[in-house]
Every structure is written in C-alpha cells, then in structure tokens.
C-alpha cells in the first residue's frame, strides 16, 4: 500500500533562481516541478507539497529563436469579439513578470490546486526581494544544463 504524506508532515523549502539570460521555457519547466513538489520523494499528486520559488532579474530573461517578436499571447474579455493579443516584446515593457508567470501557469495542471501552487511563485524584476528572512537555497540554473542560458 502507498503511504501518502499528511498535511502536518509537509515541509516547505525556499529556493532562489537568478533568471539572468535564462531561457523562458526551460526555466518555467524547472519552476513548475518545484512548485508541484516533484523534486521530492514525498510527491503526492493531490496535495500541495511543493516549495516556494523566488525568481529575480526577470527583465533579463531570454527566448530562443524568433519567439520574442513572433510569439502571441491571447486572452478574452468575455464580451463578443473581445479577443486581445500581445507579444513578449510588449509584455517585457509593461509587466515582465507576467511572461514567466504565464509559462509556469500553463505547465501546471488546471484546477484549484494549481492556483494554490502558483501563489508560491514570487517573481521580481530586479535583484532585490523581501524574502531574506527565509532560509533560501540557491539554484544555479545555468549550471544544470548548457542549454538553459542564452548569450544573445
């Protein structure tokens, strides 16, 4: 029989990732694994067993290929003919945090649990963040795989 973790046994860690020159999709995949708790031996699909993730320097994030200019994000206002579109280039000027948040959100399974897990993601435009009181573990994202960063 499988032993599932109980709510009282859940241990949440804090991780920090510097997004300088990081590729959006690869970074989002790693973050979604951590938010769900798939990096732990105690992973349980129906529990919020994930950890907190702090991402800094999001304004220096990169896309591969021509996605920075060609990719489109769609949303609907709810009114007839109310489809709106934007590109990463426009989002980078207004809300650069939204680019990574949308990528991570789409990698999590849909439903109330995913919304709760997404609240554990803290994204900051620059180097500073207000979570220095936590015991934060650094993740050197660029050293995990050479394809995780772009220089151009």
URRA-V973131 format. One record per residue. RES is the residue in three letters. PHI is phi in degrees with one decimal (* if undefined). Layout:
# URRA-V973131
res={RES & RES}
phi={PHI & PHI}
This chain:
# URRA-V973131
res={UNK & UNK & UNK & UNK & UNK & UNK & UNK & UNK & UNK & UNK & UNK & UNK & UNK & UNK & UNK & UNK & UNK & UNK & UNK & UNK & UNK & UNK & UNK & UNK & UNK & UNK & UNK & UNK & UNK & UNK & UNK & UNK & UNK & UNK & UNK & UNK & UNK & UNK & UNK & UNK & UNK & UNK & UNK & UNK & UNK & UNK & UNK & UNK & UNK & UNK & UNK & UNK & UNK & UNK & UNK & UNK & UNK & UNK & UNK & UNK & UNK & UNK & UNK & UNK & UNK & UNK & UNK & UNK & UNK & UNK & UNK & UNK & UNK & UNK & UNK & UNK & UNK & UNK & UNK & UNK & UNK & UNK & UNK & UNK & UNK & UNK & UNK & UNK & UNK & UNK & UNK & UNK & UNK & UNK & UNK & UNK & UNK & UNK & UNK & UNK & UNK & UNK & UNK & UNK & UNK & UNK & UNK & UNK & UNK & UNK & UNK & UNK & UNK & UNK & UNK & UNK & UNK & UNK & UNK & UNK & UNK & UNK & UNK & UNK & UNK & UNK & UNK & UNK & UNK & UNK & UNK & UNK & UNK & UNK & UNK & UNK & UNK & UNK & UNK & UNK & UNK & UNK & UNK & UNK & UNK & UNK & UNK & UNK & UNK & UNK & UNK & UNK}
phi={* & -81.5 & -93.3 & -99.6 & -74.1 & -94.5 & -60.1 & -72.1 & -92.7 & -70.8 & -115.6 & -99.8 & -105.2 & -117.0 & -122.2 & -120.4 & -126.0 & -92.0 & -90.1 & -62.6 & 60.8 & -79.3 & -79.5 & -56.1 & -63.5 & -67.7 & -66.2 & -63.7 & -64.7 & -66.8 & -64.7 & -64.4 & -62.7 & -68.4 & -62.9 & -76.5 & 94.1 & -71.8 & -84.8 & -109.0 & -73.3 & -94.0 & -55.6 & -131.4 & -61.1 & -97.6 & -118.2 & -88.8 & -100.3 & -75.8 & -107.9 & -83.3 & -128.2 & -108.3 & -117.2 & -115.8 & 57.3 & -69.8 & -72.4 & -106.0 & -75.9 & -124.6 & -113.2 & -92.0 & 63.0 & -100.5 & -61.6 & -59.4 & -97.3 & -93.1 & -65.0 & -128.4 & -107.7 & -110.3 & -146.5 & -124.6 & -76.4 & 101.1 & -99.5 & -58.1 & 71.1 & -96.0 & -83.0 & -120.0 & -131.5 & -146.1 & -116.4 & -59.6 & -63.1 & -71.7 & -64.1 & -63.4 & -76.3 & -88.9 & -136.5 & -63.8 & -64.4 & -67.3 & -61.7 & -70.9 & -62.0 & -64.8 & -64.4 & -68.6 & -58.7 & -77.3 & -92.8 & -90.1 & -66.9 & -70.8 & 125.9 & -62.9 & -65.6 & -66.0 & -63.7 & -67.6 & -68.8 & -68.2 & -70.3 & -83.5 & -95.6 & -115.3 & -117.8 & -130.4 & -65.7 & -114.4 & -71.0 & -76.9 & -152.3 & -88.4 & -105.6 & -68.4 & -73.0 & -78.3 & -85.8 & -92.1 & -100.3 & -81.8 & -115.6 & -84.3 & -63.5 & -69.0 & -83.7 & -68.1 & -156.6 & -66.5 & -82.2 & -73.9 & -127.0 & -123.0 & -101.0 & -85.7}
